[in-house]
Amino acid sequence: MNEKSFAPWRENMRAEKMALVLLAHQDDELVFSPLIARLVASGKAVRVVYLTNGVPDRSSPDGRNSESTRALAKLGVPASHIRFLGTELSVCDGQLLHRFTSTYRALLEDCRSAGPFGDLFTLAWEGGHPDHDAAHVVAVKLARTWDADDRAWQLPFYRAANLGPPWFSLFAPLSCNGAVQDLPSARQDALLRAKMIRFYPSQWRTFIVLGPVIFWHAVLATPVKLQRLQIHRALERPTLRPLLYERRNGVSFAEFAERANRFLEES
């Protein structure tokens, strides 16, 4: 894949405006690391905002915040361009769908003070983790507010596998989310994602599961894949099969969609 194939999204970027990366948890930046590194190398300012504190009730998020701060520093993002909004609002892991409105209002305030923003990047609509899809819904509303449909992008992380072990798919875009654009330098980007794992010692249980698959993608030189944010998809079921968060997190899509619809209809 050559540099020309990267042009469709790059040509839409507004050089004078900061790119906003909207994430659910500390360590989600691993998915975006090649993109962030490329944006920074091109002279683009990048702001990263986390919408949950990434920990269960009564746990301290300080360790996870420090891990992500170090990881982003390695990618060229200074601490002044990082906002742990979920920590400030005490939005615990798994609870973003219950805190849509207050989180979004705080995000808008952050955008007004830190902007102007151009391009928006967030986690894909894929049914993997309820916080990931909730961050996507927040991004959809923000894109509507900005009238930024042509400047908003999603990147897949993980979701339920179509069939068989390991029962989840990693970095696998859904065709129903629209056309896929690959970043160039696939091997370099896949290796960077694998190297980022070292920044998250507190998440060793997660990476016992995800790590081998991330390294396998590094061997395969799987390219980073982007899709435009599909505004109309935010209330459609990501897949017809049971979603990973329905199996693992006890959250039904019916409940998720009801809360998301109520939030998106708010003025």
DOVOVEX-667078 format. One record per residue: residue in three letters; residue number from 1; z, y, x of N, C-alpha, C in turn. Coordinates in nm, 3 decimals. Each point is the difference from the previous one (the first is absolute). Layout:
residuo;num;n_Z;n_Y;n_X;ca_Z;ca_Y;ca_X;c_Z;c_Y;c_X
ALA;NUM;Z;Y;X;Z;Y;X;Z;Y;X
...
//
This chain:
residuo;num;n_Z;n_Y;n_X;ca_Z;ca_Y;ca_X;c_Z;c_Y;c_X
MET;1;0.000;-0.119;0.086;0.000;0.119;-0.086;0.000;0.124;0.090
ASN;2;-0.093;0.090;-0.023;-0.012;0.115;0.087;0.065;0.124;-0.060
GLU;3;0.001;0.106;0.079;0.066;0.124;-0.043;-0.066;0.059;-0.124
LYS;4;-0.129;-0.023;-0.016;-0.071;0.055;-0.116;0.055;-0.055;-0.131
SER;5;0.043;-0.128;0.001;0.051;-0.060;-0.122;0.131;0.064;-0.044
PHE;6;0.065;0.069;0.093;0.128;0.066;-0.028;-0.020;0.138;-0.062
ALA;7;-0.123;0.047;0.003;-0.030;0.138;-0.039;0.028;0.033;-0.145
PRO;8;-0.024;-0.089;-0.099;0.014;0.043;-0.139;0.134;0.061;-0.034
TRP;9;0.110;-0.057;0.050;0.129;0.063;-0.031;0.027;0.114;0.097
ARG;10;-0.044;-0.014;0.124;0.031;0.102;0.099;-0.068;0.133;-0.034
GLU;11;-0.121;-0.006;-0.053;-0.072;0.123;-0.030;0.063;0.079;-0.114
ASN;12;0.081;-0.068;-0.081;0.067;0.068;-0.112;0.131;0.066;0.042
MET;13;0.046;-0.028;0.122;0.126;0.055;0.045;-0.012;0.149;0.026
ARG;14;0.105;0.071;-0.033;0.003;0.144;0.024;0.077;0.025;0.128
ALA;15;-0.071;0.042;0.102;0.059;0.006;0.134;0.121;0.092;0.006
GLU;16;0.002;0.102;-0.085;0.108;0.098;0.011;0.126;-0.044;-0.074
LYS;17;-0.006;-0.114;-0.069;0.114;-0.042;-0.081;0.059;-0.130;0.052
MET;18;0.131;-0.013;-0.021;0.074;-0.116;0.046;-0.030;-0.121;-0.089
ALA;19;-0.008;-0.118;0.061;-0.012;-0.124;-0.075;0.140;-0.045;-0.042
LEU;20;0.013;-0.046;-0.123;0.127;-0.049;-0.052;-0.008;-0.151;-0.017
VAL;21;0.096;-0.071;0.061;0.011;-0.145;-0.014;0.125;-0.028;-0.082
LEU;22;-0.020;-0.056;-0.116;0.108;-0.021;-0.097;0.036;-0.148;-0.002
LEU;23;0.124;-0.032;0.044;0.042;-0.138;0.017;0.123;-0.031;-0.084
ALA;24;0.024;-0.128;-0.021;0.118;-0.043;-0.075;0.119;-0.022;0.092
HIS;25;-0.022;-0.078;0.108;0.111;-0.042;0.088;-0.028;0.034;0.145
GLN;26;0.108;0.014;0.077;-0.010;0.006;0.144;-0.053;-0.138;0.047
ASP;27;-0.102;0.001;0.074;-0.080;-0.110;0.058;-0.136;-0.012;-0.069
ASP;28;-0.018;0.065;-0.117;-0.133;0.000;-0.063;-0.102;0.070;0.089
GLU;29;0.048;0.085;0.092;-0.093;0.069;0.089;-0.076;-0.097;0.090
LEU;30;0.051;-0.121;0.016;-0.073;-0.100;0.078;-0.142;-0.018;-0.054
VAL;31;-0.013;-0.005;-0.131;-0.131;-0.019;-0.063;-0.094;0.115;0.035
PHE;32;0.055;0.119;0.009;-0.079;0.122;0.018;-0.012;0.040;0.147
SER;33;0.065;-0.075;0.089;0.010;0.045;0.139;-0.134;0.029;0.066
PRO;34;-0.104;-0.083;-0.015;-0.128;0.036;0.063;-0.060;0.128;-0.056
LEU;35;0.013;0.017;-0.131;-0.052;0.121;-0.064;0.076;0.123;0.049
ILE;36;0.134;-0.008;0.001;0.081;0.113;0.045;-0.034;0.035;0.145
ALA;37;-0.008;-0.102;0.085;-0.031;0.025;0.141;-0.136;0.068;0.015
ARG;38;-0.096;-0.043;-0.080;-0.134;0.059;0.008;0.000;0.145;-0.049
LEU;39;0.071;0.026;-0.108;0.008;0.137;-0.051;0.065;0.093;0.102
VAL;40;0.110;-0.045;0.059;0.070;0.081;0.099;-0.089;0.025;0.121
ALA;41;-0.070;-0.104;0.045;-0.088;0.014;0.117;-0.113;0.098;-0.026
SER;42;-0.040;0.012;-0.127;-0.109;0.092;-0.034;0.049;0.143;-0.019
GLY;43;0.133;0.023;0.017;0.056;0.133;-0.015;0.052;0.030;-0.138
LYS;44;0.001;-0.100;-0.087;0.046;0.019;-0.137;0.153;-0.008;-0.007
ALA;45;0.064;0.093;-0.067;0.144;-0.008;-0.024;0.025;-0.101;-0.112
VAL;46;0.104;-0.081;0.017;0.033;-0.106;-0.095;0.145;0.014;-0.042
ARG;47;0.025;-0.002;-0.129;0.137;-0.001;-0.053;0.023;-0.132;-0.072
VAL;48;0.113;-0.064;0.027;0.033;-0.129;-0.060;0.126;0.018;-0.085
VAL;49;-0.009;-0.041;-0.126;0.112;0.012;-0.093;0.035;-0.138;-0.055
TYR;50;0.128;-0.035;0.008;0.050;-0.127;-0.051;0.071;0.023;-0.133
LEU;51;-0.035;-0.077;-0.101;0.049;0.026;-0.135;0.123;-0.082;-0.039
THR;52;0.039;-0.099;0.081;0.128;-0.068;-0.022;0.078;0.003;0.130
ASN;53;0.127;-0.040;-0.008;0.080;-0.006;0.123;-0.013;-0.135;0.070
GLY;54;-0.071;-0.095;-0.063;-0.031;-0.126;0.064;0.113;-0.099;0.011
VAL;55;0.114;0.027;-0.064;0.115;-0.090;0.012;0.062;-0.024;-0.138
PRO;56;0.077;-0.109;-0.015;0.071;-0.025;-0.125;0.111;0.102;-0.023
ASP;57;0.063;-0.009;-0.116;0.110;0.090;-0.032;0.109;-0.006;0.107
ARG;58;0.056;0.117;0.030;0.115;0.017;0.088;-0.028;-0.035;0.147
SER;59;-0.123;-0.029;0.034;-0.034;-0.021;0.141;-0.048;0.132;0.059
SER;60;0.014;0.014;0.130;-0.044;0.123;0.067;-0.146;-0.014;0.042
PRO;61;-0.082;0.101;-0.030;-0.141;-0.003;0.043;-0.022;0.057;0.140
ASP;62;0.108;0.041;0.068;-0.017;0.071;0.128;-0.078;-0.083;0.102
GLY;63;0.032;-0.128;0.009;-0.067;-0.085;0.096;-0.149;-0.011;-0.027
ARG;64;-0.035;-0.017;-0.126;-0.142;-0.012;-0.036;-0.072;0.133;0.022
ASN;65;0.066;0.110;-0.030;-0.061;0.131;0.025;-0.028;0.019;0.149
SER;66;0.095;-0.040;0.084;-0.017;0.013;0.144;-0.116;-0.086;0.050
GLU;67;-0.012;-0.120;-0.054;-0.110;-0.089;0.040;-0.135;0.063;-0.031
SER;68;-0.014;0.053;-0.121;-0.128;0.060;-0.037;-0.027;0.128;0.076
THR;69;0.105;0.076;0.029;-0.019;0.123;0.080;-0.054;-0.035;0.138
ARG;70;0.055;-0.105;0.062;-0.050;-0.043;0.131;-0.143;-0.054;-0.009
ALA;71;-0.027;-0.076;-0.105;-0.134;-0.057;-0.017;-0.104;0.111;-0.017
LEU;72;0.033;0.099;-0.081;-0.095;0.109;-0.024;-0.015;0.088;0.123
ALA;73;0.106;0.016;0.077;-0.010;0.077;0.125;-0.101;-0.067;0.093
LYS;74;0.000;-0.133;0.003;-0.096;-0.074;0.081;-0.143;0.028;-0.046
LEU;75;-0.017;0.026;-0.129;-0.133;0.029;-0.055;-0.037;0.148;0.011
GLY;76;0.095;0.082;0.045;-0.028;0.142;0.018;0.048;0.089;-0.112
VAL;77;0.083;-0.054;-0.092;0.053;0.081;-0.110;0.141;0.045;0.035
PRO;78;0.024;0.131;0.011;0.133;0.049;0.037;0.099;-0.014;-0.116
ALA;79;0.127;0.000;0.033;0.105;-0.013;-0.102;-0.009;0.111;-0.103
SER;80;-0.046;0.117;0.040;-0.012;0.113;-0.095;-0.104;-0.025;-0.108
HIS;81;-0.088;-0.099;0.020;-0.102;-0.033;-0.099;0.034;-0.125;-0.079
ILE;82;0.129;-0.040;0.003;0.045;-0.117;-0.073;0.105;0.043;-0.101
ARG;83;-0.011;-0.048;-0.121;0.099;0.033;-0.104;0.049;-0.129;-0.065
PHE;84;0.127;-0.029;0.013;0.061;-0.116;-0.064;0.053;0.043;-0.137
LEU;85;-0.092;0.023;-0.090;0.034;0.054;-0.131;0.086;-0.098;-0.080
GLY;86;-0.033;-0.129;0.010;0.078;-0.100;-0.072;0.144;-0.009;0.048
THR;87;0.022;0.027;0.128;0.135;0.003;0.053;0.076;0.119;-0.057
GLU;88;-0.064;0.114;-0.002;0.064;0.121;-0.053;0.036;-0.015;-0.148
LEU;89;-0.083;-0.072;-0.074;0.021;-0.016;-0.144;0.074;-0.128;-0.036
SER;90;0.034;-0.080;0.102;0.066;-0.131;-0.021;-0.079;-0.090;-0.095
VAL;91;-0.129;-0.010;0.026;-0.087;-0.091;-0.076;0.001;-0.133;0.075
CYS;92;0.073;-0.097;-0.051;0.018;-0.126;0.071;-0.126;-0.087;-0.006
ASP;93;-0.006;-0.095;0.089;-0.109;-0.096;0.004;-0.015;-0.067;-0.137
GLY;94;-0.121;0.001;-0.053;-0.029;-0.062;-0.129;0.022;0.089;-0.120
GLN;95;0.044;0.124;0.022;0.039;0.086;-0.112;-0.095;0.117;-0.026
LEU;96;-0.110;0.010;0.073;-0.086;0.117;-0.015;-0.056;0.012;-0.141
LEU;97;-0.033;-0.111;-0.064;-0.054;0.007;-0.135;0.101;0.056;-0.100
HIS;98;0.128;-0.002;0.035;0.104;0.058;-0.086;0.026;0.147;0.035
ARG;99;-0.063;0.050;0.107;0.027;0.136;0.046;-0.130;0.080;0.017
PHE;100;-0.101;-0.034;-0.077;-0.129;0.066;0.013;0.012;0.152;-0.007
THR;101;0.060;0.050;-0.106;-0.005;0.144;-0.029;0.073;0.083;0.105
SER;102;0.124;-0.037;0.032;0.077;0.079;0.097;-0.064;-0.007;0.139
THR;103;-0.054;-0.117;0.035;-0.064;-0.014;0.131;-0.126;0.085;0.007
TYR;104;-0.077;-0.001;-0.107;-0.125;0.076;-0.001;0.027;0.151;0.008
ARG;105;0.100;0.046;-0.071;0.033;0.143;0.005;0.040;0.042;0.141
ALA;106;0.080;-0.085;0.066;0.039;0.030;0.138;-0.120;-0.005;0.094
LEU;107;-0.092;-0.091;-0.026;-0.120;-0.009;0.082;-0.087;0.124;-0.015
LEU;108;-0.014;0.048;-0.121;-0.078;0.122;-0.022;0.060;0.118;0.076
GLU;109;0.132;0.008;-0.001;0.069;0.108;0.074;-0.028;-0.013;0.148
ASP;110;0.003;-0.124;0.050;-0.028;-0.023;0.141;-0.143;0.041;0.034
CYS;111;-0.094;-0.032;-0.088;-0.140;0.034;0.023;-0.020;0.152;0.002
ARG;112;0.072;0.070;-0.086;-0.014;0.146;-0.004;0.053;0.063;0.128
SER;113;0.108;-0.056;0.052;0.061;0.060;0.119;-0.070;-0.042;0.129
ALA;114;-0.055;-0.121;0.004;-0.059;-0.051;0.124;-0.152;0.008;0.002
GLY;115;-0.065;0.020;-0.115;-0.145;0.002;-0.009;-0.061;0.118;0.072
PRO;116;-0.132;0.025;-0.020;-0.083;-0.069;-0.097;-0.046;-0.137;0.049
PHE;117;-0.024;-0.090;-0.094;-0.044;-0.134;0.031;-0.146;-0.018;-0.038
GLY;118;-0.065;-0.085;0.075;-0.138;-0.036;-0.030;-0.009;-0.140;-0.053
ASP;119;-0.001;-0.097;0.091;-0.019;-0.139;-0.037;0.132;-0.070;-0.028
LEU;120;-0.006;-0.097;-0.091;0.117;-0.075;-0.044;-0.026;-0.148;0.022
PHE;121;0.095;-0.068;0.064;-0.011;-0.144;0.025;0.126;-0.067;-0.054
THR;122;-0.016;-0.116;-0.064;0.116;-0.071;-0.052;-0.028;-0.149;-0.006
LEU;123;0.101;-0.076;-0.041;-0.012;-0.144;-0.013;-0.088;-0.037;-0.119
ALA;124;-0.069;-0.111;0.013;-0.095;-0.043;-0.103;0.071;-0.046;-0.126
TRP;125;-0.073;0.008;-0.108;0.041;-0.054;-0.131;-0.034;-0.149;0.002
GLU;126;0.103;-0.086;0.023;-0.031;-0.141;0.020;0.105;-0.097;-0.051
GLY;127;0.113;0.050;-0.052;0.099;-0.091;-0.058;0.083;-0.076;0.102
GLY;128;0.014;0.054;0.121;0.077;-0.070;0.103;0.149;0.028;-0.008
HIS;129;0.037;0.127;0.007;0.141;0.042;-0.010;0.006;0.112;-0.103
PRO;130;0.101;0.000;-0.086;0.004;0.104;-0.103;0.006;0.142;0.057
ASP;131;0.068;0.018;0.114;0.005;0.132;0.062;-0.137;0.042;0.054
HIS;132;-0.077;-0.095;0.050;-0.135;0.032;0.049;-0.086;0.051;-0.114
ASP;133;0.000;-0.073;-0.111;-0.080;0.044;-0.114;0.055;0.129;-0.060
ALA;134;0.132;0.018;0.006;0.059;0.125;-0.050;-0.041;0.118;0.087
ALA;135;-0.005;-0.019;0.132;-0.048;0.106;0.088;-0.145;0.034;-0.032
HIS;136;-0.077;-0.102;-0.034;-0.140;0.021;-0.038;-0.008;0.085;-0.127
VAL;137;0.085;-0.028;-0.097;0.000;0.077;-0.125;0.036;0.146;0.029
VAL;138;0.099;0.022;0.085;0.037;0.137;0.038;-0.120;0.070;0.066
ALA;139;-0.070;-0.071;0.086;-0.118;0.057;0.066;-0.110;0.032;-0.101
VAL;140;-0.016;-0.083;-0.101;-0.100;0.026;-0.105;0.031;0.131;-0.071
LYS;141;0.127;0.020;-0.034;0.037;0.124;-0.069;-0.019;0.120;0.092
LEU;142;0.032;-0.016;0.128;-0.019;0.108;0.095;-0.149;0.032;0.016
ALA;143;-0.082;-0.103;0.005;-0.145;0.022;0.012;-0.054;0.072;-0.123
ARG;144;0.053;-0.032;-0.116;-0.039;0.070;-0.123;0.039;0.147;0.010
THR;145;0.122;0.025;0.044;0.049;0.137;0.011;-0.085;0.081;0.097
TRP;146;-0.037;-0.061;0.111;-0.081;0.067;0.103;-0.149;0.002;-0.034
ASP;147;-0.039;-0.075;-0.103;-0.143;-0.022;-0.025;-0.065;-0.056;0.126
ALA;148;0.063;-0.105;0.053;-0.036;-0.052;0.132;-0.052;-0.142;-0.005
ASP;149;-0.067;-0.038;-0.110;-0.051;-0.136;-0.012;-0.087;-0.040;0.117
ASP;150;-0.078;0.096;0.053;-0.093;-0.031;0.108;0.065;0.004;0.137
ARG;151;0.130;0.031;0.004;0.071;0.010;0.128;0.122;-0.091;0.004
ALA;152;0.007;-0.097;-0.091;0.116;-0.088;-0.008;-0.043;-0.144;0.027
TRP;153;0.076;-0.070;0.083;-0.039;-0.132;0.049;0.117;-0.097;-0.008
GLN;154;-0.032;-0.128;-0.016;0.101;-0.105;-0.004;-0.031;-0.107;0.105
LEU;155;0.107;-0.057;0.058;-0.013;-0.108;0.098;0.081;-0.120;-0.048
PRO;156;-0.058;-0.118;0.000;0.073;-0.120;-0.044;0.104;-0.043;0.102
PHE;157;0.111;-0.055;-0.051;0.102;-0.058;0.087;0.010;-0.149;-0.033
TYR;158;0.081;-0.036;-0.102;0.007;-0.142;-0.036;0.006;-0.016;-0.150
ARG;159;-0.044;-0.116;-0.046;-0.002;-0.035;-0.142;0.001;-0.151;-0.012
ALA;160;0.009;-0.050;-0.122;-0.005;-0.144;-0.022;-0.136;-0.055;0.043
ALA;161;0.001;-0.115;0.064;-0.124;-0.062;0.044;-0.078;-0.050;-0.121
ASN;162;-0.130;-0.006;0.016;-0.084;-0.054;-0.107;0.028;-0.148;-0.021
LEU;163;0.029;-0.070;0.110;0.022;-0.144;-0.010;0.071;-0.051;0.126
GLY;164;0.103;-0.081;-0.020;0.057;-0.077;0.109;0.087;0.079;0.098
PRO;165;0.060;-0.074;0.098;0.086;0.064;0.099;-0.081;0.092;0.089
PRO;166;0.064;0.106;0.056;0.146;0.027;-0.002;0.047;0.073;-0.125
TRP;167;-0.079;-0.006;-0.109;0.039;0.056;-0.129;-0.006;0.152;-0.005
PHE;168;-0.042;0.062;0.106;-0.026;0.143;-0.005;-0.124;0.030;0.086
SER;169;-0.067;0.109;-0.033;-0.115;0.046;0.078;0.036;0.132;0.065
LEU;170;-0.042;0.017;0.125;0.035;0.119;0.077;-0.127;0.079;0.032
PHE;171;0.008;0.131;-0.019;-0.111;0.090;0.033;-0.128;-0.038;-0.075
ALA;172;0.014;-0.050;-0.122;-0.114;-0.052;-0.076;-0.026;0.089;-0.122
PRO;173;-0.098;0.090;0.006;-0.027;0.090;-0.113;-0.051;-0.074;-0.122
LEU;174;0.039;0.048;-0.116;-0.051;-0.054;-0.126;-0.134;0.065;-0.032
SER;175;-0.098;-0.081;-0.034;-0.133;0.054;-0.030;0.002;0.094;-0.120
CYS;176;0.094;-0.024;-0.094;0.008;0.085;-0.118;0.054;0.139;0.033
ASN;177;0.049;0.020;0.123;0.045;0.133;0.044;-0.114;0.083;0.060
GLY;178;-0.121;-0.053;-0.001;-0.115;0.079;0.044;-0.055;-0.041;0.134
ALA;179;-0.101;0.073;0.043;-0.068;-0.028;0.126;0.095;0.011;0.118
VAL;180;-0.021;-0.087;0.098;0.086;-0.006;0.119;-0.073;0.064;0.118
GLN;181;0.073;0.084;0.075;-0.052;0.057;0.123;0.086;-0.046;0.116
ASP;182;-0.063;-0.056;0.104;0.070;-0.047;0.118;0.008;0.109;0.105
LEU;183;0.116;0.011;0.065;0.010;0.085;0.117;-0.067;-0.071;0.118
PRO;184;-0.055;0.074;0.095;-0.055;-0.064;0.120;0.113;-0.049;0.091
SER;185;-0.038;-0.060;0.111;0.096;-0.049;0.100;0.097;-0.100;-0.062
ALA;186;-0.055;-0.100;-0.068;0.083;-0.095;-0.074;0.101;-0.071;0.089
ARG;187;-0.041;-0.050;0.116;0.094;-0.074;0.085;0.112;0.090;0.049
GLN;188;-0.033;0.118;0.045;0.101;0.095;0.047;0.099;0.032;-0.112
ASP;189;-0.048;0.021;-0.122;0.087;0.034;-0.112;0.088;-0.117;-0.040
ALA;190;-0.058;-0.120;-0.003;0.078;-0.118;-0.036;0.110;-0.027;0.102
LEU;191;-0.030;0.021;0.128;0.101;-0.017;0.104;0.111;0.105;-0.012
LEU;192;-0.037;0.123;-0.035;0.101;0.104;-0.017;0.097;-0.038;-0.110
ARG;193;-0.051;-0.049;-0.112;0.089;-0.044;-0.108;0.097;-0.107;0.049
ALA;194;-0.050;-0.095;0.077;0.087;-0.106;0.051;0.107;0.057;0.094
LYS;195;-0.040;0.094;0.086;0.095;0.060;0.094;0.108;0.081;-0.070
MET;196;-0.030;0.054;-0.118;0.097;0.083;-0.071;0.122;-0.078;-0.047
ILE;197;-0.012;-0.131;-0.009;0.112;-0.082;-0.050;0.125;0.022;0.085
ARG;198;-0.016;0.030;0.128;0.116;0.013;0.089;0.091;0.115;-0.038
PHE;199;-0.048;0.092;-0.081;0.082;0.116;-0.036;0.098;-0.029;-0.113
TYR;200;-0.003;-0.118;-0.059;0.080;-0.025;-0.120;0.094;-0.119;0.016
PRO;201;0.092;0.005;0.095;0.091;-0.114;0.018;0.086;-0.029;-0.123
SER;202;0.032;0.102;-0.079;0.084;-0.024;-0.117;-0.072;-0.081;-0.107
GLN;203;-0.131;-0.009;0.010;-0.079;-0.070;-0.101;-0.050;-0.135;0.051
TRP;204;0.076;-0.062;0.088;-0.046;-0.125;0.061;-0.023;-0.109;-0.104
ARG;205;0.078;0.000;-0.107;-0.023;-0.104;-0.103;-0.137;0.018;-0.065
THR;206;-0.036;0.125;-0.027;-0.131;0.027;-0.059;-0.112;-0.043;0.094
PHE;207;0.016;0.033;0.129;-0.109;-0.027;0.093;-0.003;-0.144;0.049
ILE;208;0.104;-0.077;-0.028;-0.010;-0.145;0.021;-0.110;-0.055;-0.090
VAL;209;-0.012;0.059;-0.120;-0.102;-0.044;-0.095;-0.133;0.069;0.026
LEU;210;0.004;0.135;0.009;-0.125;0.075;0.013;-0.056;0.000;0.141
GLY;211;0.088;-0.008;0.101;-0.043;0.013;0.138;-0.111;-0.096;0.041
PRO;212;0.017;-0.130;-0.024;-0.106;-0.093;0.040;-0.135;0.032;-0.063
VAL;213;0.001;0.047;-0.124;-0.126;0.032;-0.067;-0.059;0.128;0.058
ILE;214;0.086;0.097;0.034;-0.049;0.123;0.065;-0.064;-0.034;0.135
PHE;215;0.064;-0.090;0.076;-0.058;-0.040;0.129;-0.130;-0.078;-0.021
TRP;216;-0.007;-0.079;-0.104;-0.124;-0.072;-0.029;-0.113;0.098;-0.031
HIS;217;0.031;0.105;-0.073;-0.102;0.102;-0.027;-0.040;0.072;0.129
ALA;218;0.095;0.013;0.094;-0.035;0.059;0.129;-0.099;-0.089;0.075
VAL;219;0.022;-0.133;-0.007;-0.093;-0.093;0.063;-0.138;0.009;-0.064
LEU;220;-0.001;0.015;-0.133;-0.126;0.008;-0.073;-0.065;0.138;0.010
ALA;221;0.075;0.098;0.053;-0.048;0.139;0.008;-0.036;0.053;-0.138
THR;222;0.090;-0.022;-0.096;-0.021;0.049;-0.136;-0.001;0.152;-0.002
PRO;223;-0.105;0.064;-0.049;-0.003;0.147;0.000;0.094;0.060;-0.103
VAL;224;0.041;0.123;0.024;0.076;0.075;-0.099;-0.095;0.036;-0.114
LYS;225;0.044;-0.024;-0.122;-0.087;0.018;-0.116;0.056;0.109;-0.091
LEU;226;-0.086;0.094;-0.038;0.038;0.108;-0.091;-0.082;-0.010;-0.127
GLN;227;0.062;0.041;-0.109;-0.070;0.017;-0.127;0.045;0.133;-0.061
ARG;228;-0.089;0.061;-0.073;0.040;0.122;-0.070;0.107;-0.033;-0.105
LEU;229;0.090;0.094;-0.021;0.096;-0.014;-0.107;-0.074;0.002;-0.133
GLN;230;0.023;-0.101;-0.082;-0.067;-0.009;-0.130;0.098;0.047;-0.107
ILE;231;-0.016;0.122;-0.045;0.095;0.060;-0.094;0.018;-0.087;-0.125
HIS;232;-0.109;-0.056;-0.050;0.006;-0.077;-0.125;0.070;-0.134;0.016
ARG;233;0.018;-0.047;0.124;0.055;-0.133;0.022;0.152;-0.005;-0.009
ALA;234;0.066;0.114;-0.001;0.145;0.002;0.016;0.076;-0.062;-0.116
LEU;235;-0.064;-0.023;-0.113;0.068;-0.066;-0.112;-0.066;-0.134;-0.035
GLU;236;-0.098;-0.040;0.081;-0.063;-0.131;-0.018;0.073;-0.103;0.085
ARG;237;0.010;-0.121;-0.050;0.063;-0.106;0.078;-0.078;-0.021;0.130
PRO;238;0.067;-0.001;0.116;-0.073;-0.014;0.126;-0.085;-0.126;0.006
THR;239;0.057;-0.114;-0.039;-0.073;-0.126;-0.006;0.040;-0.073;-0.127
LEU;240;-0.085;-0.091;-0.043;0.033;-0.079;-0.120;0.104;-0.106;0.030
ARG;241;0.009;-0.043;0.125;0.100;-0.099;0.038;0.139;0.064;0.006
PRO;242;0.107;-0.082;-0.003;0.135;0.056;0.015;0.010;0.083;0.127
LEU;243;0.062;0.117;-0.014;0.015;0.090;0.114;0.114;-0.049;0.090
LEU;244;-0.008;0.037;0.128;0.103;-0.044;0.093;0.136;0.054;-0.041
TYR;245;0.006;0.125;-0.047;0.131;0.054;-0.037;0.051;-0.058;-0.132
GLU;246;-0.088;-0.055;-0.083;0.048;-0.073;-0.118;0.067;-0.130;0.041
ARG;247;-0.051;-0.062;0.104;0.058;-0.125;0.049;0.128;0.023;0.080
ARG;248;-0.002;0.103;0.085;0.107;0.015;0.099;0.105;0.105;-0.036
ASN;249;-0.038;0.103;-0.074;0.091;0.112;-0.026;0.051;0.006;-0.143
GLY;250;-0.048;-0.087;-0.084;0.047;-0.002;-0.139;-0.041;0.120;-0.081
VAL;251;-0.111;0.065;0.039;-0.052;0.116;-0.072;-0.131;-0.041;-0.067
SER;252;-0.005;0.011;-0.132;-0.124;-0.034;-0.070;-0.097;0.117;0.006
PHE;253;-0.128;-0.030;-0.005;-0.097;0.109;-0.001;0.014;0.082;-0.128
ALA;254;0.038;-0.063;-0.109;0.018;0.074;-0.126;0.105;0.110;0.017
GLU;255;0.111;-0.034;0.065;0.104;0.101;0.024;-0.051;0.107;0.095
PHE;256;-0.065;-0.043;0.107;-0.051;0.097;0.097;-0.098;0.095;-0.067
ALA;257;-0.096;-0.053;-0.075;-0.104;0.082;-0.062;0.059;0.097;-0.102
GLU;258;0.103;-0.044;-0.072;0.063;0.088;-0.099;0.063;0.121;0.067
ARG;259;0.070;-0.023;0.111;0.063;0.110;0.072;-0.104;0.089;0.068
ALA;260;-0.102;-0.062;0.057;-0.105;0.077;0.067;-0.077;0.086;-0.099
ASN;261;-0.030;-0.056;-0.117;-0.073;0.075;-0.102;0.080;0.120;-0.048
ARG;262;0.128;-0.019;-0.022;0.086;0.110;-0.044;0.002;0.112;0.105
PHE;263;0.009;-0.039;0.126;0.002;0.097;0.110;-0.134;0.074;0.010
LEU;264;-0.109;-0.070;-0.007;-0.131;0.063;0.015;-0.034;0.094;-0.115
GLU;265;0.061;-0.025;-0.115;-0.027;0.086;-0.116;0.088;0.123;-0.002
GLU;266;0.103;0.004;0.084;0.086;0.118;0.005;-0.077;0.120;0.054
SER;267;0.030;0.117;-0.052;-0.066;0.121;0.050;0.071;0.051;0.124
//
